[in-house]
Amino acid sequence: MTKAILDSNNSVQKVAIIGASGYAGAELVGLLYKHSQAHICHLVVSENSSSEGKLFSELHGRFQGICDLPLEAFSAAWFDEYAAKLDVVFFATPHEFSADWAQAFVEAGVKVFDLSGGFRLKDAADYPKYYGFEHANIDALSSAKYGLAEWQHDEIANTNLVAVPGCYPTASLLCLKPLTSNNLVVENSLVVVNGISGVSGAGRNASLATNFNEVSLKAYNVLQHRHQPEISQEAAIDVIFSPHLAPYKRGLLATVTLQLKAGVTTAQVQQAFQQAYSDKPLVRLVASWPEIGNVAHTPFADVHWQFDEDKQVVVASCAIDNLLKGAASQAVQCFNISLGLASEYSLISTC
């Protein structure tokens, strides 16, 4: 079962989650089940999925008695029958699927929040290199808006197709954008981003390379990771991105190193971060270097920075939960913004 609390304006959104069997999809179910403006109507898997027909709670036992909806298989016939009856669809799917189907949902009057990489890069020519397919939906690509919730409120509020950022870019950009948007960084300087993620970032399907018992701390896809152009695009600065895989389940840490312009002061750096996040409750400017243990299973991003005025070098670090702030909870932030709600609505409560 699922629940929705109808308000006086009857504004509850009819929602489908496509890719509900995966880790990010399951987190979306948990968040939207508690959301007063969302009613989960359909949980959908790929057409040939072995999970078709199973109850969602069979795959994710923590939802027994909470969400026992059956998993439906996506097909063109499913789309024809149900799409026009929906208000919102969340894609937690392979990149090619969202690239192929997002525009069809938009044309059916459905808002799309895409957690895949199908619309994150603006240049269609980048998709064969970084994602391995030709992007055939150029009109949708040009209309999609990037959904870094703390930075792109107006764009998110005024589009029907949101490209929810990747997990590495989310943490990296939360460090970078206060500095790049204030024009504090030396032009054409070397910007280094190091990221570390747990094994859940690779998805739910079994792989020897991401098997917990096989994983040691290691770098991978250095200088060619698909998130590098995404970070560079949204920070408006070229970065060198070095991702690492670590033997733990969930959580992500990104640390960036930048050369700032001569004369920039610690006070200016502090002002940049305070101005960016003082009114953003899901980004916490913390007093010491962030720890994954403090953000795992939460929608928060913890950010800390230090500046060496002699060298004009700043190092900033951000810790997030890769499945929440790096995926599902940020998608819900975008959903909230599209409804005119505070982005943190239903994600946190204060005592």
Secondary structure, 3 states (H helix, E strand, C coil): CCCCCCCCCCCCEEEEEECCCCHHHHHHHHHHHCCCCEEEEEEEECCCCCCCCCEHHHHCHHHCCCCCCEEEECCHHHHHHHHHHCCEEEECCCHHHHHHHHHHHHHCCCEEEECCCCCCCCCCCHHHHHCCCCCCCHHHHHHCEECCCCCCHHHHHCCCEEECCCHHHHHHHHHHHHHHCCCCECCCCCCEEEEEECHHHHCCCCCHHHCCCCCCCEECCCCCCCHHHHHHHHHCCCCEEEEEECCCCCCEEEEEEEEECCCCCHHHHHHHHHHHHCCCCCEEECCCCCCHHHCCCCCCEEEEEEEECCCCEEEEEEEECCCCCCCHHHHHHHHHHHCCCCCCCCCCCCC
